Amino acid sequence: MSSQNEPKPVGPEYKSAAEKPTATISTKLSHPNVTILPQTPQLIALLTMIRDKKTQRADFIFYSNRIIRLLVEEGLNHLPTVEQAITTPVGRSYAGVKFEGKICGVSIMRAGEAMEQGLRDCCRSVRIGKILIQRDEETAKPKLFYDKLPTDIADRWVLLLDPMLATGGSALMAVDVLKGKGVPEEHILFLNLIASPEGAGNFAKLCPKVRVVTAFVDQGLDEKNYIVPGLGDFGDRYYTT
């Protein structure tokens, strides 16, 4: 395990190291198009809950949804805005901004569908598309089985949703599907809960214009390409008892 994965003090800056508990925080990546959520005590506590194999399904869903909301909020920070001057109810002017352009969400089925509600909670009446990619048992490579996307997706900013980024194969194929529909690479944001450094690094190199927003970059992949320490199969834990 690298020194990055050794437990470190977490907590507000105004507290001394002696007052802070230690916890494992995200591995750092040097890729400029990857944003990792601030490793706050709140986020680490939420991740601890969903990583614990003893956490029951109802709690897994609740705490996963909390993290998803944080990811969506950060993802929206990367969308373009333009200046907007308004007048407040007391007659004063305020120099603000507004979002520029239309957005939509695209979930990589099935685990990515768990992130759709978090996007809807932040963006009223947002349109959602779906892509189904599964691994071919003969070639062990991802294969596209289905996609249903807004007809005007080429004119939208796309928030691509998938909670786990292991090797990155499915996410790379999803980006190819979107680009094939006319979506510029720089108009895609990939929101992800937990990534492997191998998958995130490979994805960032091959899709340098896609902005990746993740909650945590883990230690790595095991011999079966499972993220470790990870949290198991996200879709199974979210959707099945």
C-alpha positions as CSV (number, residue, x, y, z in Angstrom):
1,M,0.0,0.0,0.0
2,S,1.3,3.4,-0.9
3,S,1.9,6.2,1.7
4,Q,-1.1,8.0,0.2
5,N,-3.3,5.2,1.6
6,E,-2.0,5.5,5.1
7,P,-4.5,6.9,7.6
8,K,-4.2,10.7,8.0
9,P,-5.9,13.3,10.3
10,V,-9.3,14.5,8.9
11,G,-11.2,17.5,10.2
12,P,-11.5,21.3,10.0
13,E,-8.4,23.3,9.5
14,Y,-8.8,25.1,12.8
15,K,-8.4,21.9,14.8
16,S,-5.0,20.6,15.6
17,A,-3.8,17.2,14.4
18,A,-4.2,15.8,17.9
19,E,-7.9,16.7,17.9
20,K,-8.6,15.0,14.6
21,P,-9.3,11.3,14.1
22,T,-7.2,9.5,11.5
23,A,-8.8,7.8,8.5
24,T,-7.9,6.6,5.0
25,I,-8.4,9.3,2.5
26,S,-8.5,9.3,-1.3
27,T,-5.4,8.6,-3.4
28,K,-4.3,11.8,-5.2
29,L,-4.2,11.8,-9.0
30,S,-2.1,14.2,-11.1
31,H,-4.6,14.4,-14.0
32,P,-6.0,17.9,-14.4
33,N,-9.4,16.7,-15.6
34,V,-10.1,14.6,-12.4
35,T,-11.7,16.3,-9.5
36,I,-11.8,14.5,-6.1
37,L,-14.4,15.7,-3.5
38,P,-12.8,17.3,-0.5
39,Q,-12.0,14.6,2.0
40,T,-14.1,15.9,4.8
41,P,-15.1,14.0,8.0
42,Q,-18.7,13.9,6.6
43,L,-17.7,12.3,3.3
44,I,-15.4,9.8,5.0
45,A,-18.1,8.9,7.5
46,L,-20.6,8.3,4.6
47,L,-18.1,6.2,2.7
48,T,-17.3,4.2,5.9
49,M,-21.0,3.3,6.2
50,I,-21.4,2.1,2.6
51,R,-18.1,0.2,2.6
52,D,-19.0,-1.8,5.8
53,K,-20.2,-5.3,4.8
54,K,-22.5,-5.2,7.9
55,T,-24.5,-2.2,6.6
56,Q,-28.0,-3.1,5.8
57,R,-29.6,-2.3,2.4
58,A,-31.8,0.5,3.6
59,D,-28.8,2.3,5.2
60,F,-26.6,1.5,2.2
61,I,-29.2,3.3,0.0
62,F,-29.6,6.2,2.3
63,Y,-25.9,6.9,2.7
64,S,-25.1,6.3,-0.9
65,N,-27.7,8.8,-1.9
66,R,-26.1,11.4,0.4
67,I,-22.8,10.9,-1.4
68,I,-24.5,11.0,-4.8
69,R,-26.0,14.3,-3.9
70,L,-22.5,15.7,-3.1
71,L,-21.2,14.5,-6.4
72,V,-24.0,16.1,-8.4
73,E,-23.6,19.4,-6.6
74,E,-19.9,19.4,-7.4
75,G,-20.6,18.3,-11.0
76,L,-22.9,21.3,-11.5
77,N,-20.1,23.6,-10.4
78,H,-18.2,22.6,-13.6
79,L,-21.0,23.6,-16.0
80,P,-20.7,27.0,-17.8
81,T,-22.4,30.0,-16.4
82,V,-23.0,33.5,-17.7
83,E,-23.5,36.8,-15.9
84,Q,-27.1,37.7,-14.8
85,A,-28.0,40.9,-13.1
86,I,-31.3,40.8,-11.0
87,T,-33.2,43.0,-8.7
88,T,-34.0,41.8,-5.2
89,P,-37.4,42.3,-3.4
90,V,-36.0,45.3,-1.6
91,G,-35.2,47.0,-4.9
92,R,-31.4,46.5,-4.8
93,S,-29.4,45.1,-7.7
94,Y,-27.4,41.9,-7.5
95,A,-24.7,40.7,-9.9
96,G,-25.3,37.0,-10.2
97,V,-24.9,34.2,-12.7
98,K,-27.1,31.6,-14.4
99,F,-26.4,28.3,-16.0
100,E,-25.7,28.4,-19.8
101,G,-27.1,25.6,-22.0
102,K,-29.3,22.5,-21.4
103,I,-28.2,19.4,-19.5
104,C,-29.2,15.8,-19.3
105,G,-28.1,12.8,-17.3
106,V,-27.1,9.5,-18.9
107,S,-26.8,6.4,-16.6
108,I,-24.7,3.3,-17.3
109,M,-27.2,0.6,-16.4
110,R,-27.9,-0.8,-13.9
111,A,-25.8,0.6,-11.1
112,G,-25.7,4.1,-12.7
113,E,-29.5,4.3,-12.4
114,A,-29.1,4.6,-8.6
115,M,-27.6,8.1,-9.3
116,E,-30.6,9.4,-11.3
117,Q,-32.7,10.5,-8.4
118,G,-29.8,12.6,-7.0
119,L,-29.6,14.4,-10.3
120,R,-33.4,15.0,-10.3
121,D,-33.2,16.3,-6.8
122,C,-30.9,19.1,-8.0
123,C,-32.2,19.7,-11.5
124,R,-35.9,20.0,-12.0
125,S,-37.4,18.1,-15.0
126,V,-33.9,17.0,-16.1
127,R,-34.0,14.5,-19.0
128,I,-32.3,11.1,-18.4
129,G,-30.9,8.7,-21.0
130,K,-29.6,5.2,-20.5
131,I,-26.8,3.0,-21.9
132,L,-26.5,-0.7,-21.2
133,I,-22.9,-2.1,-21.5
134,Q,-22.0,-5.6,-20.3
135,R,-18.8,-7.6,-20.5
136,D,-18.6,-10.2,-23.2
137,E,-17.8,-13.5,-21.5
138,E,-15.7,-14.7,-24.5
139,T,-13.6,-11.6,-25.0
140,A,-13.9,-10.1,-21.5
141,K,-14.3,-6.7,-23.2
142,P,-17.3,-4.4,-22.8
143,K,-20.1,-4.7,-25.3
144,L,-22.9,-2.3,-26.1
145,F,-26.4,-3.8,-25.7
146,Y,-28.7,-0.9,-25.6
147,D,-28.9,2.9,-25.6
148,K,-31.8,5.3,-25.3
149,L,-30.8,9.0,-25.4
150,P,-32.6,12.3,-25.8
151,T,-32.8,13.1,-29.6
152,D,-31.2,16.5,-29.0
153,I,-28.3,15.2,-26.8
154,A,-25.7,16.7,-29.1
155,D,-26.9,20.1,-27.9
156,R,-26.7,19.3,-24.2
157,W,-24.2,19.0,-21.5
158,V,-24.1,15.4,-20.4
159,L,-23.7,14.1,-16.8
160,L,-22.6,10.5,-17.2
161,L,-23.5,8.5,-14.2
162,D,-21.8,5.3,-12.9
163,P,-20.9,4.7,-9.2
164,M,-17.8,2.4,-9.8
165,L,-14.9,3.0,-12.1
166,A,-12.7,-0.1,-12.1
167,T,-10.9,-0.7,-15.4
168,G,-12.8,2.1,-17.1
169,G,-13.9,-0.1,-20.0
170,S,-17.6,0.6,-19.7
171,A,-17.1,4.3,-19.1
172,L,-14.9,4.6,-22.2
173,M,-17.4,2.9,-24.3
174,A,-20.2,5.1,-23.0
175,V,-18.2,8.2,-24.0
176,D,-17.7,6.7,-27.5
177,V,-21.5,6.2,-27.7
178,L,-22.1,9.8,-26.7
179,K,-19.5,11.1,-29.1
180,G,-21.1,9.0,-31.8
181,K,-24.4,10.9,-31.1
182,G,-22.6,14.2,-31.7
183,V,-21.8,15.2,-28.0
184,P,-18.5,17.0,-27.8
185,E,-16.1,15.3,-25.4
186,E,-15.7,18.6,-23.5
187,H,-19.5,18.6,-22.8
188,I,-19.3,15.4,-20.8
189,L,-18.9,15.2,-17.1
190,F,-18.5,11.7,-15.5
191,L,-19.8,11.4,-12.0
192,N,-18.5,8.5,-10.0
193,L,-18.4,7.4,-6.3
194,I,-15.3,5.2,-6.1
195,A,-12.6,4.8,-8.7
196,S,-9.4,2.7,-9.0
197,P,-6.3,4.7,-9.7
198,E,-5.7,2.5,-12.8
199,G,-9.1,3.0,-14.2
200,A,-9.3,6.7,-13.4
201,G,-5.8,7.4,-14.8
202,N,-6.5,5.4,-18.0
203,F,-9.8,7.1,-18.5
204,A,-8.3,10.6,-17.9
205,K,-5.6,10.0,-20.4
206,L,-7.9,8.6,-23.2
207,C,-10.6,11.2,-22.6
208,P,-8.6,14.3,-21.6
209,K,-11.5,16.7,-22.3
210,V,-14.1,14.8,-20.1
211,R,-14.3,16.2,-16.5
212,V,-14.3,13.4,-14.0
213,V,-15.8,14.1,-10.5
214,T,-15.3,11.3,-8.0
215,A,-15.7,10.9,-4.3
216,F,-12.7,8.7,-3.7
217,V,-9.8,7.0,-5.6
218,D,-9.1,3.7,-3.9
219,Q,-6.0,1.7,-3.4
220,G,-6.2,-0.3,-6.6
221,L,-7.5,-3.4,-8.4
222,D,-7.1,-7.0,-7.3
223,E,-6.4,-10.0,-9.6
224,K,-10.1,-10.1,-10.6
225,N,-10.2,-6.4,-11.4
226,Y,-12.3,-5.6,-8.3
227,I,-11.7,-2.2,-6.6
228,V,-10.0,-2.6,-3.2
229,P,-10.8,-2.0,-0.5
230,G,-13.9,-1.1,-2.4
231,L,-17.5,-1.8,-1.2
232,G,-18.5,-4.9,-3.2
233,D,-21.0,-4.9,-6.0
234,F,-22.7,-1.5,-5.8
235,G,-25.7,-2.6,-7.9
236,D,-26.4,-5.7,-5.9
237,R,-26.1,-3.9,-2.6
238,Y,-28.4,-1.0,-3.7
239,Y,-31.1,-3.0,-5.5
240,T,-31.2,-6.4,-3.8
241,T,-31.8,-7.5,-0.3
